[in-house]
Amino acid sequence: MMPTPSAEDRLARFLRGAVVVVAAALVLLVPRFSTRASFLGVSGAPDPVVTLLVGLALWTMPILVAASWAAAGRVRLAHPWLLLPVGLFVAGAVVSTASASDKAAAVVRAAEMTGAWAAFFALLQVLRTGADRRFLLGAVVATAAVSAGLALAQETQDRPFVLAAVMLLALPVAVALAVEKWRRLPPSPDGLRRAGRTRGARGLAVVLVVSALGLAAALVVRHGAWLRAEEPAAWRGAAAMFLDRGLAGVGLENFEWHYAAYEPLAFGGAPVRAGNVWLAVGSEMGLAGLAAAAALVVLVVRAWCRRSAVPYAEGAGASLLVRLGPVVVLAAPAFIVFFPLGVRIGAGVLAGAGVLVALASADSPSRMRLADRPLGLVRWGCIAGVVAWWLYGQAAPVFFSASAAWPMLVVLAVSLERRDEGDSPSAAGPVVEGISHYRAGVRLGPRLQFLVVIAVMGGCFGYVRWLLLPTIHEQAWLDASVGSETVLERAEALREAGRASPLAWEPAWLEGRLWQAEAEQEEPPGAPGLLATEKAVRAYREAIARHPRLREAYLALAACRLAVPGALEDRSALQAARANLERAASLAPHDAATRLRLADVVDRLGDDAAVLEAYRRALELDARAPEGARRLNEDERRTVERRIAELEELVESPDTAP
């Protein structure tokens, strides 16, 4: 007689199923976003609140796994060796965040990305059946189809690296799922048809890998101008950054604040990060992050090469509606709201994605049952997809983008199927749904169960209390400042935003710009303008205190000092402006415009030797810039050259005075 699962086992099984549901919902949802960890990031991109919500959703998965351990009274770890790269990644995120200049952005991005890695490890703990694995692969295939359809409907490739990464990942998986279904068709009586299909499947596997590599090459050619113009420069900057700051890294989402100091050709906007996986990880997360990526590759390849002699049990599968229904409920609100083609089309596309999930993961979709047999050829499709993703990651910024990284981590978790860890008939007895027969694990007593629950609740509370809520309050005050009618009300709302999030620099920066604009409107300059200028200076200093590498704030401080009436004849004001401009020039030593402004200030101070060097450096930098990036027109260049000639005569001519 088969044993009956206890209430604790049923609860643990439900929690593990919830992990699969959340993972699939995020696969469908996350590629809709291209998040930035700054409120002043890319126009139209979701703000840090959305980034933290995505991170919280990812952190939900390890929370549910820990709760399942407490419910079952036992901790069971599948693939425990992967704790090494996950731990190294978390350590690298913590250390690099501590050394980051923009700590607010680093904390937000670290919360999201460490959540992705923790969710990946949690997913490994619950993937015990072929039904779970095929269901997640169906979600990945549906996501690729939705992303491609969206790009075609908009007649543009928005965030092309995300689309390319997901397509490269899903193409081998989709082909492998299709070939598997084709191979399971009833064979002809003479057996020739079956043999032909087997040979065809092997041939398709080879074509699959070749097509994935060919698609990667086509994408490189398609974006060749982008790669030639921007990526090699970003790689050089990242390599120099790693050699200088490689021990701790500059911090997640901090690459752009350091890039100009290392790359001579950084005339335009700085890239968010280097496209190459290894350079991006090394420059932003230092040695710990680089070791995490290397350990992940080595350990995963080792696992792929291992084989198991224990057979895998083929069960009856799970209900498709039981899994797909909650996924749609979780993903629908955000998916429909953020779908760029409208609510109705968004709902239709989500329904179509559900149909694709069913077609990919069920033996017979009309039966509404998920296939629950060994992956076989599908596993090789997963491996081919992950390899293609990593190859593309050598020339695209996919590693630190949750939109591209999470589907890869899901497929990677599926590919690490261990047949000796599944629910298989063995000496332990017959298979019972919800009761695992692999690895006894570590038993948890009542006290440890209670402590696990408290730790889970504390972690969730801490994330919401110290990360999410301050950012939500900051966003609310920033929105209030936009709707304020007077300057004083806007300034007060911005100060409240700064108090709500002590690490954020954006409120102080926006307040400085507000008061600086108010001072510039005062004509003729008078006491109100001077008061506004002092308030702008105070706000910019606060922004610099929170973000020491905010070059724009140093430039704005210099402008404020020089805007005061009589400042051009006031030596103390000129000295203050010079100090700020020198700091700005040190942060972007190859920027000709900053060097020219510094030269003008030094010229007024009467330091002929220093101003001569400054003007020469500005001309040299401007001459090295590409044609479209040069800052000086012909008249300005001739004016600077005449001033250089005058200074050379003063500095280099012998003194003929008696």
C-alpha positions as CSV (number, residue, x, y, z in Angstrom):
1,M,0.0,0.0,0.0
2,M,1.4,3.4,-1.0
3,P,2.1,5.9,1.8
4,T,-0.1,9.0,2.1
5,P,1.7,12.4,2.2
6,S,1.4,14.2,5.4
7,A,0.0,17.7,5.7
8,E,3.5,19.1,6.1
9,D,4.6,17.3,2.9
10,R,1.6,18.7,1.0
11,L,2.4,22.2,2.2
12,A,6.0,21.8,1.2
13,R,4.9,20.5,-2.3
14,F,2.6,23.5,-2.7
15,L,5.4,26.0,-1.8
16,R,7.8,24.3,-4.3
17,G,5.1,24.5,-7.0
18,A,4.7,28.2,-6.2
19,V,8.4,28.7,-6.9
20,V,7.9,27.2,-10.4
21,V,4.9,29.5,-10.9
22,V,6.8,32.6,-9.9
23,A,9.8,31.6,-12.1
24,A,7.5,31.1,-15.1
25,A,5.7,34.4,-14.5
26,L,8.9,36.3,-14.3
27,V,10.2,34.7,-17.5
28,L,7.1,36.0,-19.3
29,L,7.2,39.4,-17.6
30,V,10.8,40.5,-17.1
31,P,11.8,40.9,-20.8
32,R,9.2,43.7,-21.0
33,F,11.5,45.9,-18.9
34,S,14.8,47.6,-19.4
35,T,15.4,49.0,-15.9
36,R,17.8,51.6,-14.7
37,A,18.6,52.1,-11.0
38,S,18.5,55.9,-11.3
39,F,15.5,58.3,-11.6
40,L,17.5,60.3,-14.0
41,G,18.3,57.3,-16.2
42,V,17.2,56.5,-19.8
43,S,14.1,58.4,-20.8
44,G,11.1,56.1,-20.8
45,A,12.8,53.3,-18.8
46,P,11.1,52.2,-15.5
47,D,12.5,53.8,-12.4
48,P,14.2,52.2,-9.4
49,V,10.9,51.3,-7.8
50,V,10.2,48.9,-10.7
51,T,13.7,47.6,-10.4
52,L,13.3,46.8,-6.7
53,L,9.9,45.2,-7.4
54,V,11.4,42.9,-9.9
55,G,14.1,42.2,-7.3
56,L,11.5,41.5,-4.7
57,A,9.7,39.1,-7.0
58,L,13.0,37.2,-7.6
59,W,13.8,37.1,-3.9
60,T,10.3,35.6,-3.3
61,M,11.6,32.3,-4.8
62,P,14.3,31.6,-2.1
63,I,11.8,32.7,0.5
64,L,9.3,30.1,-0.6
65,V,12.0,27.5,-0.8
66,A,13.1,28.2,2.8
67,A,9.4,28.1,3.9
68,S,9.1,24.7,2.2
69,W,12.1,23.4,4.2
70,A,10.5,24.6,7.4
71,A,7.2,23.0,6.5
72,A,8.8,19.6,5.7
73,G,11.2,19.9,8.6
74,R,14.1,19.0,6.4
75,V,16.6,20.9,4.2
76,R,17.5,19.2,0.9
77,L,20.0,20.8,-1.4
78,A,20.2,19.9,-5.1
79,H,23.5,20.9,-6.7
80,P,25.0,22.3,-3.5
81,W,28.3,23.0,-5.2
82,L,26.6,26.0,-7.0
83,L,26.5,27.7,-3.6
84,L,30.1,28.7,-4.4
85,P,29.4,31.0,-7.4
86,V,26.2,32.3,-5.9
87,G,28.0,33.2,-2.6
88,L,30.9,34.8,-4.6
89,F,28.4,36.9,-6.6
90,V,26.7,38.1,-3.5
91,A,30.0,38.9,-1.8
92,G,31.1,40.8,-4.9
93,A,27.9,42.8,-5.0
94,V,28.3,43.7,-1.3
95,V,32.0,44.7,-1.6
96,S,31.6,46.7,-4.8
97,T,28.5,48.5,-3.4
98,A,30.5,49.6,-0.4
99,S,33.1,51.1,-2.7
100,A,30.6,52.6,-5.2
101,S,30.3,56.3,-5.7
102,D,26.6,56.2,-6.6
103,K,25.6,53.9,-3.7
104,A,21.9,54.4,-4.3
105,A,22.0,52.9,-7.8
106,A,24.5,50.2,-6.7
107,V,22.2,49.0,-3.8
108,V,19.1,48.9,-6.1
109,R,20.9,47.0,-8.8
110,A,22.6,44.7,-6.3
111,A,19.2,43.8,-4.7
112,E,17.9,42.9,-8.1
113,M,20.8,40.9,-9.5
114,T,21.7,39.0,-6.3
115,G,17.9,38.2,-6.1
116,A,18.2,36.7,-9.6
117,W,21.1,34.5,-8.5
118,A,19.4,33.5,-5.3
119,A,16.3,32.7,-7.3
120,F,18.3,30.6,-9.7
121,F,19.7,28.5,-6.8
122,A,16.2,28.2,-5.3
123,L,14.8,27.0,-8.6
124,L,17.4,24.2,-8.6
125,Q,15.9,23.0,-5.3
126,V,12.4,22.5,-6.7
127,L,13.0,21.1,-10.2
128,R,12.4,17.4,-9.6
129,T,10.1,16.4,-12.5
130,G,10.2,16.7,-16.2
131,A,6.8,18.5,-16.0
132,D,8.3,21.4,-14.1
133,R,11.2,21.6,-16.5
134,R,9.1,21.5,-19.7
135,F,6.7,24.1,-18.3
136,L,9.5,26.5,-17.7
137,L,11.0,25.9,-21.2
138,G,7.6,26.5,-22.6
139,A,7.5,29.9,-20.9
140,V,11.0,30.7,-22.3
141,V,9.8,29.8,-25.9
142,A,6.7,31.9,-25.4
143,T,8.7,34.9,-24.2
144,A,11.0,34.7,-27.3
145,A,8.0,34.6,-29.6
146,V,6.3,37.6,-27.8
147,S,9.5,39.6,-27.8
148,A,10.1,39.0,-31.5
149,G,6.4,39.7,-32.3
150,L,6.6,43.0,-30.4
151,A,9.7,44.1,-32.2
152,L,8.1,43.3,-35.6
153,A,4.9,45.1,-34.6
154,Q,6.7,48.2,-33.6
155,E,9.0,48.1,-36.7
156,T,12.0,48.5,-34.5
157,Q,14.3,46.5,-32.4
158,D,13.9,48.1,-29.1
159,R,16.8,47.0,-26.8
160,P,18.1,44.7,-29.6
161,F,20.6,43.0,-27.3
162,V,17.7,41.7,-25.1
163,L,15.8,40.4,-28.0
164,A,18.9,38.8,-29.5
165,A,19.8,37.2,-26.2
166,V,16.3,35.7,-25.6
167,M,16.0,34.5,-29.3
168,L,19.4,32.9,-29.2
169,L,18.5,31.1,-26.0
170,A,15.0,30.0,-27.1
171,L,15.8,28.9,-30.6
172,P,17.6,25.7,-29.7
173,V,15.1,24.9,-27.0
174,A,12.2,25.3,-29.4
175,V,13.8,23.2,-32.1
176,A,14.6,20.5,-29.5
177,L,11.1,20.4,-28.2
178,A,9.7,20.2,-31.7
179,V,12.1,17.4,-32.7
180,E,11.2,15.5,-29.5
181,K,7.5,15.6,-30.3
182,W,8.3,14.5,-33.9
183,R,10.3,11.6,-32.8
184,R,7.5,10.3,-30.6
185,L,5.1,9.9,-33.5
186,P,4.0,6.2,-34.1
187,P,6.7,4.4,-36.2
188,S,5.8,2.7,-39.4
189,P,5.5,-1.2,-39.3
190,D,8.9,-1.8,-41.0
191,G,10.8,0.5,-38.6
192,L,12.4,2.5,-41.4
193,R,10.4,5.5,-40.6
194,R,11.6,5.5,-37.0
195,A,15.3,5.0,-38.0
196,G,15.0,7.9,-40.5
197,R,13.5,10.1,-37.8
198,T,16.4,9.3,-35.5
199,R,19.0,10.2,-38.1
200,G,17.0,13.3,-38.9
201,A,16.9,14.3,-35.2
202,R,20.7,14.0,-34.9
203,G,21.1,16.0,-38.1
204,L,18.8,18.7,-36.7
205,A,20.8,18.8,-33.5
206,V,23.9,19.7,-35.6
207,V,22.0,22.2,-37.6
208,L,20.6,23.7,-34.4
209,V,24.1,24.5,-33.0
210,V,25.3,25.8,-36.4
211,S,22.2,28.0,-36.8
212,A,22.6,29.4,-33.3
213,L,26.2,30.4,-34.0
214,G,25.2,31.7,-37.4
215,L,22.5,33.8,-35.9
216,A,25.0,35.2,-33.4
217,A,27.3,36.1,-36.3
218,A,24.4,37.7,-38.2
219,L,23.6,39.8,-35.2
220,V,27.2,41.0,-34.9
221,V,27.1,41.9,-38.6
222,R,23.7,43.6,-38.2
223,H,25.0,45.7,-35.3
224,G,28.5,46.0,-36.7
225,A,28.6,49.8,-36.7
226,W,27.4,49.9,-33.1
227,L,30.1,47.3,-32.1
228,R,32.9,49.1,-34.0
229,A,32.0,52.6,-32.7
230,E,31.1,51.9,-29.1
231,E,31.9,48.4,-27.8
232,P,35.7,48.3,-28.3
233,A,36.0,51.6,-26.5
234,A,33.9,50.3,-23.7
235,W,36.1,47.2,-23.5
236,R,39.2,49.3,-23.3
237,G,37.7,51.5,-20.6
238,A,36.6,48.4,-18.6
239,A,40.0,46.7,-18.9
240,A,41.7,49.9,-17.6
241,M,39.1,50.2,-14.9
242,F,39.7,46.6,-13.8
243,L,43.4,47.0,-13.6
244,D,42.9,50.1,-11.4
245,R,39.9,49.1,-9.3
246,G,39.8,45.3,-9.9
247,L,40.0,44.3,-6.2
248,A,36.6,45.7,-5.2
249,G,35.2,46.9,-8.5
250,V,33.4,50.3,-9.1
251,G,30.0,49.0,-8.2
252,L,26.9,47.9,-10.1
253,E,25.4,50.6,-12.2
254,N,28.5,52.8,-11.6
255,F,30.4,52.0,-14.8
256,E,29.3,55.2,-16.6
257,W,30.6,57.4,-13.7
258,H,34.2,56.0,-14.1
259,Y,34.3,55.4,-17.8
260,A,35.3,58.9,-18.9
261,A,38.4,58.7,-16.6
262,Y,39.8,55.7,-18.5
263,E,38.7,56.0,-22.1
264,P,40.2,58.8,-24.2
265,L,37.5,58.7,-26.8
266,A,34.6,59.1,-24.3
267,F,33.2,62.2,-26.1
268,G,29.6,61.2,-26.2
269,G,27.4,59.7,-23.6
270,A,29.1,57.0,-21.5
271,P,27.8,53.4,-21.9
272,V,26.1,51.9,-18.9
273,R,28.6,49.1,-18.8
274,A,31.1,47.1,-21.0
275,G,29.3,44.7,-23.3
276,N,31.8,41.9,-22.7
277,V,30.7,39.5,-19.8
278,W,34.1,39.2,-18.2
279,L,35.1,42.8,-18.5
280,A,31.7,44.0,-17.2
281,V,31.8,41.7,-14.2
282,G,35.5,42.4,-13.4
283,S,35.2,46.2,-13.7
284,E,31.9,46.5,-11.7
285,M,32.2,43.7,-9.2
286,G,35.9,43.1,-8.9
287,L,37.7,39.8,-8.3
288,A,34.8,38.2,-6.3
289,G,32.3,38.8,-9.2
290,L,34.8,37.6,-11.8
291,A,35.5,34.5,-9.7
292,A,31.7,33.9,-9.4
293,A,31.3,34.0,-13.2
294,A,34.3,31.7,-13.8
295,A,33.2,29.2,-11.1
296,L,29.7,29.1,-12.6
297,V,31.0,28.2,-16.0
298,V,33.5,25.6,-14.7
299,L,31.0,23.9,-12.4
300,V,28.2,23.9,-14.9
301,V,30.3,22.4,-17.7
302,R,31.5,19.8,-15.2
303,A,27.9,19.0,-14.4
304,W,27.0,18.8,-18.0
305,C,29.7,16.2,-18.6
306,R,28.7,14.0,-15.7
307,R,26.4,11.0,-16.3
308,S,24.1,9.1,-14.1
309,A,23.2,5.4,-14.1
310,V,20.0,5.8,-12.1
311,P,16.9,5.8,-14.3
312,Y,14.4,8.6,-14.2
313,A,10.8,7.8,-13.4
314,E,8.2,8.8,-16.0
315,G,5.1,10.0,-14.1
316,A,1.6,11.0,-15.1
317,G,2.5,14.7,-15.3
318,A,0.9,17.7,-13.7
319,S,-2.2,19.7,-14.7
320,L,-1.4,22.4,-17.2
321,L,-4.2,24.7,-15.9
322,V,-3.0,24.4,-12.3
323,R,0.4,25.8,-13.3
324,L,-0.5,28.1,-16.2
325,G,-3.5,29.8,-14.4
326,P,-1.5,31.3,-11.5
327,V,1.3,32.3,-13.9
328,V,-1.2,34.4,-16.0
329,V,-2.7,35.9,-12.9
330,L,0.7,37.0,-11.6
331,A,2.0,38.3,-14.9
332,A,-1.2,39.8,-16.4
333,P,-1.5,43.1,-14.6
334,A,2.1,44.3,-15.2
335,F,2.3,42.7,-18.7
336,I,-0.9,44.4,-19.9
337,V,-0.2,47.8,-18.3
338,F,3.3,48.0,-19.7
339,F,2.5,46.5,-23.1
340,P,3.3,49.3,-25.6
341,L,0.6,48.4,-28.1
342,G,-2.3,48.8,-25.8
343,V,-4.3,46.9,-23.1
344,R,-6.4,44.8,-25.5
345,I,-3.5,43.7,-27.6
346,G,-1.5,43.1,-24.4
347,A,-4.2,40.8,-23.1
348,G,-4.3,39.0,-26.5
349,V,-0.6,38.5,-26.6
350,L,-0.6,37.2,-23.1
351,A,-3.3,34.7,-24.0
352,G,-1.2,33.7,-27.1
353,A,1.8,33.2,-24.9
354,G,-0.3,30.8,-22.7
355,V,-1.1,28.8,-25.8
356,L,2.5,28.6,-26.8
357,V,3.4,27.3,-23.3
358,A,0.8,24.6,-23.6
359,L,2.0,23.6,-27.1
360,A,5.6,23.4,-26.0
361,S,5.3,21.7,-22.6
362,A,2.3,19.3,-23.0
363,D,2.3,15.9,-24.8
364,S,-1.3,16.6,-25.9
365,P,-2.4,20.2,-25.1
366,S,-6.1,19.1,-25.4
367,R,-5.5,16.8,-22.4
368,M,-4.1,19.7,-20.4
369,R,-1.4,17.6,-18.9
370,L,2.3,18.5,-18.8
371,A,4.8,16.0,-20.2
372,D,6.8,14.3,-17.4
373,R,9.5,12.2,-19.0
374,P,13.3,12.6,-19.1
375,L,14.5,15.6,-21.1
376,G,16.8,13.7,-23.4
377,L,17.3,15.7,-26.6
378,V,15.7,18.8,-25.0
379,R,18.5,18.9,-22.4
380,W,21.0,19.3,-25.3
381,G,18.8,22.1,-26.7
382,C,19.0,23.8,-23.4
383,I,22.8,23.5,-23.3
384,A,23.1,24.8,-26.9
385,G,20.9,27.8,-26.0
386,V,23.0,28.7,-22.9
387,V,26.2,28.4,-24.9
388,A,24.8,30.6,-27.6
389,W,23.7,33.1,-24.9
390,W,27.2,33.2,-23.4
391,L,28.8,33.6,-26.8
392,Y,26.6,36.5,-27.6
393,G,27.5,37.9,-24.1
394,Q,31.0,38.5,-25.3
395,A,29.8,41.4,-27.4
396,A,26.5,42.6,-25.7
397,P,25.6,43.8,-22.2
398,V,23.4,40.9,-21.3
399,F,24.9,39.7,-18.0
400,F,23.7,42.5,-15.7
401,S,20.3,42.9,-17.5
402,A,17.6,41.0,-15.7
403,S,15.6,41.1,-18.9
404,A,18.2,38.9,-20.6
405,A,19.8,37.1,-17.7
406,W,16.8,35.6,-16.0
407,P,15.6,33.5,-18.9
408,M,19.2,32.2,-19.3
409,L,19.3,31.3,-15.6
410,V,16.0,29.4,-15.9
411,V,17.2,27.4,-18.9
412,L,20.5,26.8,-17.2
413,A,18.7,25.4,-14.1
414,V,16.6,23.1,-16.3
415,S,19.7,21.8,-18.1
416,L,21.3,20.7,-14.8
417,E,18.9,17.8,-14.5
418,R,20.3,15.1,-12.3
419,R,18.6,11.8,-12.9
420,D,19.9,10.4,-9.6
421,E,18.2,13.2,-7.8
422,G,14.7,13.0,-9.2
423,D,11.7,11.2,-7.9
424,S,12.7,7.7,-9.0
425,P,11.7,4.2,-8.0
426,S,14.6,2.9,-5.9
427,A,15.3,1.1,-2.7
428,A,13.4,3.8,-0.9
429,G,10.1,2.5,-2.2
430,P,7.5,3.6,-4.8
431,V,7.1,7.1,-6.0
432,V,4.6,9.2,-4.0
433,E,3.6,12.6,-5.3
434,G,5.0,15.3,-3.0
435,I,7.5,13.0,-1.2
436,S,11.1,13.1,-2.5
437,H,13.3,10.0,-2.3
438,Y,16.6,11.8,-3.1
439,R,19.1,12.6,-0.4
440,A,17.9,12.5,3.1
441,G,19.1,16.1,3.8
442,V,19.4,17.8,7.2
443,R,16.5,17.4,9.5
444,L,15.1,20.6,11.2
445,G,13.8,20.4,14.7
446,P,10.9,22.6,15.9
447,R,13.2,25.3,17.1
448,L,15.2,25.4,13.8
449,Q,11.9,25.4,11.8
450,F,10.8,28.4,13.9
451,L,14.1,30.2,13.3
452,V,13.9,29.6,9.5
453,V,10.5,31.1,9.4
454,I,11.6,34.1,11.5
455,A,14.7,34.6,9.2
456,V,12.5,34.5,6.1
457,M,10.0,37.0,7.5
458,G,12.9,39.2,8.7
459,G,14.6,39.2,5.3
460,C,11.4,40.1,3.5
461,F,10.6,42.8,6.1
462,G,14.1,44.3,5.8
463,Y,14.0,44.4,2.0
464,V,10.7,46.2,2.0
465,R,11.5,48.5,4.9
466,W,15.0,49.6,4.0
467,L,15.0,49.3,0.3
468,L,11.6,49.4,-1.3
469,L,9.7,51.8,0.9
470,P,12.3,54.6,0.9
471,T,12.5,54.4,-2.9
472,I,8.7,54.5,-3.2
473,H,8.6,57.6,-0.8
474,E,11.3,59.2,-2.8
475,Q,9.4,58.7,-6.1
476,A,6.2,60.1,-4.5
477,W,8.0,63.3,-3.4
478,L,9.7,63.6,-6.8
479,D,6.2,63.3,-8.4
480,A,4.9,65.9,-6.0
481,S,7.7,68.3,-6.9
482,V,6.7,68.2,-10.5
483,G,3.1,69.1,-9.7
484,S,4.0,71.9,-7.3
485,E,3.0,75.4,-8.3
486,T,5.7,77.5,-6.6
487,V,9.5,77.2,-6.4
488,L,9.4,76.9,-2.6
489,E,6.9,74.0,-2.8
490,R,9.0,72.2,-5.4
491,A,12.2,72.7,-3.4
492,E,10.5,71.5,-0.2
493,A,9.2,68.4,-2.0
494,L,12.7,67.7,-3.3
495,R,14.2,68.0,0.2
496,E,11.6,65.5,1.5
497,A,12.6,63.1,-1.3
498,G,16.2,63.4,-0.2
499,R,15.2,62.7,3.4
500,A,13.1,59.7,2.4
501,S,16.1,58.0,0.7
502,P,19.4,59.0,2.4
503,L,21.6,57.5,-0.3
504,A,19.9,59.1,-3.3
505,W,21.6,62.0,-4.9
506,E,18.9,62.9,-7.5
507,P,16.7,65.0,-5.2
508,A,19.6,67.3,-4.2
509,W,20.8,67.5,-7.8
510,L,17.3,68.5,-9.0
511,E,17.0,71.0,-6.2
512,G,20.3,72.6,-7.3
513,R,19.1,72.9,-10.9
514,L,15.8,74.4,-9.6
515,W,17.5,77.2,-7.6
516,Q,20.2,77.8,-10.3
517,A,17.4,78.3,-12.9
518,E,15.6,80.6,-10.5
519,A,18.8,82.7,-10.0
520,E,19.3,83.0,-13.7
521,Q,15.9,84.5,-14.2
522,E,16.6,87.4,-11.8
523,E,17.4,90.4,-14.0
524,P,19.1,92.5,-13.0
525,P,20.9,90.3,-10.4
526,G,19.9,91.2,-6.9
527,A,19.4,89.8,-3.4
528,P,16.8,87.2,-4.4
529,G,19.1,85.9,-7.1
530,L,22.1,85.7,-4.7
531,L,19.9,83.8,-2.2
532,A,18.8,81.4,-4.9
533,T,22.4,80.9,-6.0
534,E,23.5,80.1,-2.4
535,K,20.7,77.5,-2.1
536,A,21.8,76.0,-5.4
537,V,25.4,75.7,-4.1
538,R,24.1,74.0,-0.9
539,A,22.1,71.5,-2.9
540,Y,24.9,70.7,-5.3
541,R,27.2,70.2,-2.3
542,E,24.7,67.7,-0.8
543,A,24.5,65.9,-4.1
544,I,28.3,65.6,-4.2
545,A,28.4,64.3,-0.7
546,R,26.1,61.5,-1.7
547,H,27.7,60.9,-5.1
548,P,31.4,62.2,-5.2
549,R,31.9,61.4,-8.9
550,L,28.9,63.5,-10.1
551,R,30.9,65.6,-12.5
552,E,27.8,67.6,-13.6
553,A,27.5,68.9,-10.0
554,Y,31.1,70.2,-10.0
555,L,30.5,72.0,-13.3
556,A,27.3,73.5,-11.9
557,L,29.0,74.7,-8.7
558,A,31.6,76.5,-10.8
559,A,28.9,78.1,-12.9
560,C,27.1,79.2,-9.7
561,R,30.3,80.8,-8.4
562,L,30.9,82.7,-11.6
563,A,27.3,83.8,-11.9
564,V,27.5,86.1,-8.8
565,P,27.8,89.8,-9.8
566,G,31.5,90.8,-9.6
567,A,32.7,87.2,-9.5
568,L,35.0,87.6,-12.5
569,E,37.0,90.2,-10.5
570,D,36.7,88.4,-7.2
571,R,39.8,86.2,-6.7
572,S,38.2,84.0,-4.0
573,A,35.2,83.2,-6.3
574,L,37.6,82.4,-9.2
575,Q,39.6,80.1,-6.9
576,A,36.5,78.3,-5.9
577,A,35.4,77.9,-9.5
578,R,38.9,76.7,-10.4
579,A,38.8,74.0,-7.7
580,N,35.5,72.7,-8.9
581,L,36.5,72.7,-12.6
582,E,39.8,70.9,-11.8
583,R,37.8,68.2,-10.0
584,A,35.5,67.9,-13.0
585,A,38.4,67.7,-15.3
586,S,40.0,65.0,-13.2
587,L,36.8,62.9,-13.5
588,A,36.8,63.3,-17.3
589,P,40.4,64.1,-18.2
590,H,39.8,63.9,-22.0
591,D,36.8,66.3,-22.2
592,A,37.9,69.4,-24.2
593,A,34.9,71.5,-23.1
594,T,35.8,71.2,-19.4
595,R,39.4,72.0,-20.1
596,L,38.5,75.1,-22.0
597,R,36.3,76.4,-19.2
598,L,39.1,75.7,-16.7
599,A,41.5,77.6,-18.9
600,D,39.3,80.7,-19.1
601,V,39.1,80.8,-15.2
602,V,42.8,80.3,-14.8
603,D,43.4,83.0,-17.4
604,R,41.4,85.5,-15.2
605,L,43.5,84.5,-12.2
606,G,46.7,85.6,-14.0
607,D,48.6,82.3,-13.9
608,D,50.1,82.5,-17.3
609,A,52.0,79.2,-17.3
610,A,49.0,77.2,-16.0
611,V,46.6,78.8,-18.5
612,L,48.9,78.2,-21.4
613,E,49.1,74.5,-20.5
614,A,45.3,74.4,-20.1
615,Y,44.6,76.1,-23.5
616,R,47.1,73.8,-25.2
617,R,45.4,70.7,-23.6
618,A,41.9,71.8,-24.6
619,L,43.0,72.3,-28.3
620,E,44.8,69.0,-28.3
621,L,41.8,67.1,-26.9
622,D,39.4,68.8,-29.3
623,A,41.6,68.0,-32.3
624,R,41.6,64.3,-31.3
625,A,37.8,64.2,-31.2
626,P,35.9,62.8,-34.1
627,E,34.4,65.4,-36.5
628,G,30.9,65.2,-35.0
629,A,32.1,65.4,-31.4
630,R,34.3,68.5,-31.6
631,R,33.3,71.3,-29.3
632,L,35.0,74.3,-30.9
633,N,34.0,76.0,-34.1
634,E,36.6,77.7,-36.4
635,D,36.1,81.2,-34.8
636,E,36.5,79.8,-31.3
637,R,39.6,77.8,-32.3
638,R,41.2,80.9,-33.8
639,T,40.5,82.9,-30.7
640,V,42.1,80.3,-28.5
641,E,45.1,80.0,-30.8
642,R,45.6,83.8,-30.7
643,R,45.5,83.7,-26.9
644,I,48.0,80.9,-26.8
645,A,50.4,82.9,-29.0
646,E,50.1,85.9,-26.7
647,L,50.8,83.7,-23.6
648,E,53.7,82.0,-25.3
649,E,55.3,85.4,-25.9
650,L,54.7,86.3,-22.2
651,V,55.9,83.0,-20.7
652,E,58.7,82.0,-23.1
653,S,60.3,85.3,-24.1
654,P,63.3,86.4,-22.1
655,D,62.8,89.2,-19.6
656,T,64.3,92.3,-21.2
657,A,63.4,94.7,-18.4
658,P,66.4,96.5,-16.8
